[in-house]
Amino acid sequence: MGLKEEFDEYAVKAKTLPENTTNENKLILYGLFKQATVGQVNTSRPGMFSMTERAKWDAWKGVEGKSKDEAMSDYITKVKQLLEEAAASA
């Protein structure tokens, strides 16, 4: 299985993460997903009253510079880690 196929598989699995997944982890996944699918940040930073959108933008900006393949690989690793943690605490 190629990296793109594995990434797509884990993007689906990420939707099965427990509701108690921390916002910090959700933001890490969001940033890596955007970097893997879109590439570099291509929008301006949302205003201070759009806190959720601003946090998401900051998470994406935080992984700027990673290649798409590197972002896909990091995303897969993070989803695996979160799924393992969820299984261990179940």
N, C-alpha and C positions, 0 to 999 in steps of 0.2 A: 504494500500500500504506500502510495506517495505521501509526501508531507501535506499537500493540499487536501487530499482525501481524509487523512487522519485529523487534520485541523477541522474540517467540516463535521466529522464524526464527534469530535470533542465539543464543538460549538453546540451541537444538539444535546450532548450529555450535560453541558453547563446549565441548561435549562432545568435539569433535574436536581440541581443543588438544593439543599434544604433552605427553608426560609430564613433560618437563623444565621446564614452566611453573612459575615460582617460586611458593612459598607466598604471598608478598606479593601477587602478581597474582591468585592464586586467592581470597585473602581480599577483595581489592577487588571482584572479581566477585560473590562471595558477598554482601557487604554491599549492593551495588547491587541485586542480584537480590531480596533480602529486602525492601529498601525499596520496590522497584517492585511486588512482588507482595503483600506484607503491609502495608506502611506503617511507621509508627513502631514502635520496639522495644516489645514487649508482654510481655516476660519479665524476670525478675531475672537478674543476672549470675551465671553458673555459678561454682562454687567453684574455688579455686586448684589443685585436683588434677585438674580437667577442663580441661587446657590447650588442647586442640583446640577444645572447645566455647566456652571463654572467649575464644579468639582470634577465633572466628567472631562471637560476640556483640559483641566490641569493634569488629570491622570494620563490623557493621551499625549499631552506635551511632555510629560515626564519620561516617556519612552521614545521620544523623537530621536531619530538617528539610527534606530535599529532597522535592519533590513526586514523586508516582509517575511522572509524565511525564518529569521531569528525571532521575530515577533510571534510567528505561528508556533514555533518550537517552544518558546517560553509560555505561550498560552496553553498548549497541550500539557506541559509539565505542571502548570498551576492548577488546571482543572483536575488532573490526576491526583494531585496533592489534596485538594479540597474534597474530592470524592472519597479518598482513603480516610481522611480525618472524619468525615461524616459517617462512614461505615464503622470506624473504630468507636465512635461515641454512641452508636445506635444500640 
